[in-house]
Amino acid sequence: MTLFGLEMGGQEIASLCGLLAVLALWIAALRREKRSIKWFRDWEAARKARRDAELAGEDNDRPKTGPWG
């Protein structure tokens, strides 16, 4: 087989296929990493919103005493 004017044997073709497979694995790993980061950020925002709502609900039930009301 000739590629870009160079004769490629079985070993070169196998190496090229291996490099392409490794590239595909890296792309898949990067996608999973980005997806997990997005999931964690969404989870953290939802947790913070639940916590803020919980704290806001507790503040209304507390008796207003002291110099700051």
Residue pairs with C-beta under 8 A, 6 or more apart in sequence:
1 7
1 8
1 13
2 8
8 16
